[in-house]
């Protein structure tokens, strides 16, 4: 604590001086990075994201090539194949990186889409109130009655299995939760003085909701975004594990584990490295959610 | 009390109806026409039209929905692509899944609640740290990952427990438990952590209330204060959470079953999705959602017994 107090007191720029639309978000990010847990989480996620995006440069071998350079089946981890090779002589390091990339792309894409739709619906419903709100919320309630995995399965039955359909299923599954939360957030914000001020200035409802209220109502929802990405990774991995995700030989964290399951006797590394990667990613996302929660909720902050 | 029960039961009906409409519409959203796929690629348009008539697909959606609901209520869950009645498929696969779900619940309740009570009654002690550590491990790691880890350690490396299959509890309890132990842990660990956390919070909050101080002041032993005074009220929110988790546990059972190669609803649903056997998916979903709603209703009724104040609302 002494290290913190010895710092010169930061003089905050006045509200006039700050960039108008970034101020709240910027302050949140700053608080997350000052929190040791947040810093660890952000660094861990950055490492994984960079490794996943740079998979084609980092991995020496191609993820789907069999019998590359005369490699044998079930090679245990070595310098050449850091994660070993699988039953089809494929390099598991490459497969894990590309699998991580697929899982991240699906999850982040699905949550981005699902949360945008869910937040828009929730904001509009909460702001409008009345019968519109009542109908939307009953529909959301009915959707929430389905456990996520089963809802996703129903959607995959309609659309057929595959990578894009998997992302759509997860996105749809995310809509109701975000709609509920953002509606609650909207009900708190819409009675604030600044909203009445904008109304008095003649701003239309869409402008008020998406320009003024959202600037204050979205940061608390970021915790849910981190948790939703965590949930999406688990859900997509579970569905891929069941064989309802991408078509083989395309790897993902879930299908790698499915492959590994039937070869546990011969090659522990087939399960260990994808599993460890996934566990580390989920841990970082959980920590990030905690850090965002502390950064955005004044109550949680006070305890620190 | 009777009025309370009736009111709660009536509230459950619309939820079930809405959910059944959602499941019904899901099937109608399927691109393509069940009649076309049933008739096969070489069928004439007349033949397809005939089948459409037989299936009742020419009627309006509400008429089709009411007819479908009527069939459901009579226990007719439709027929799979292979011509087997779905009710028979479910009768064969459900016991295994329910067995696993119940085992996971028993495990979670036996571990989560005592740990939560001890942690809540003695915050910042060994009990509390144990709960925190267990929570971090079990909530962070999804059930199928835990399952694979257990399978490798106890099934493959140590060969203590079987790695696949299922034995019915009623035919051979010992072997049945051997097959259930690992899947039940994989499925129940997350639930145990959730229950433990809620119990801890709830107990810790109640331990600070006046009537607990009164109980202590009149000289009751610590254990008696916790068990007979704090626990009863502390369990009300825990009952809610236990019931709300039913959906997650049933869905989780579907995945965990595949990890341990147990025959059950998991295999049924996964195969149905891969074959795009809509009727099977639809009926399975209806059954699972009904279980979910009924359990939640029962939980609602249970609060009434646990906390008389709720009855009057």
HADDOCK unambig.tbl for C-alpha pairs under 7 A between the chains (distance, minus, plus):
assign (segid A and resid 142 and name CA) (segid B and resid 15 and name CA) 6.69 0.50 0.50
assign (segid A and resid 142 and name CA) (segid B and resid 18 and name CA) 5.96 0.50 0.50
assign (segid A and resid 142 and name CA) (segid B and resid 19 and name CA) 5.59 0.50 0.50
assign (segid A and resid 146 and name CA) (segid B and resid 289 and name CA) 6.48 0.50 0.50
assign (segid A and resid 147 and name CA) (segid B and resid 247 and name CA) 5.09 0.50 0.50
assign (segid A and resid 147 and name CA) (segid B and resid 248 and name CA) 5.87 0.50 0.50
assign (segid A and resid 147 and name CA) (segid B and resid 251 and name CA) 6.65 0.50 0.50
assign (segid A and resid 149 and name CA) (segid B and resid 251 and name CA) 5.94 0.50 0.50
assign (segid A and resid 150 and name CA) (segid B and resid 251 and name CA) 6.34 0.50 0.50
assign (segid A and resid 157 and name CA) (segid B and resid 273 and name CA) 5.23 0.50 0.50
assign (segid A and resid 157 and name CA) (segid B and resid 276 and name CA) 5.86 0.50 0.50
assign (segid A and resid 157 and name CA) (segid B and resid 278 and name CA) 6.86 0.50 0.50
assign (segid A and resid 158 and name CA) (segid B and resid 29 and name CA) 6.99 0.50 0.50
assign (segid A and resid 158 and name CA) (segid B and resid 30 and name CA) 4.91 0.50 0.50
assign (segid A and resid 234 and name CA) (segid B and resid 142 and name CA) 6.52 0.50 0.50
assign (segid A and resid 238 and name CA) (segid B and resid 255 and name CA) 6.78 0.50 0.50
assign (segid A and resid 242 and name CA) (segid B and resid 255 and name CA) 6.97 0.50 0.50
assign (segid A and resid 242 and name CA) (segid B and resid 270 and name CA) 6.92 0.50 0.50
assign (segid A and resid 261 and name CA) (segid B and resid 148 and name CA) 6.85 0.50 0.50
assign (segid A and resid 264 and name CA) (segid B and resid 152 and name CA) 6.23 0.50 0.50
assign (segid A and resid 265 and name CA) (segid B and resid 156 and name CA) 6.12 0.50 0.50
assign (segid A and resid 275 and name CA) (segid B and resid 145 and name CA) 6.75 0.50 0.50
assign (segid A and resid 279 and name CA) (segid B and resid 141 and name CA) 6.05 0.50 0.50
assign (segid A and resid 282 and name CA) (segid B and resid 140 and name CA) 6.29 0.50 0.50
assign (segid A and resid 283 and name CA) (segid B and resid 140 and name CA) 5.91 0.50 0.50
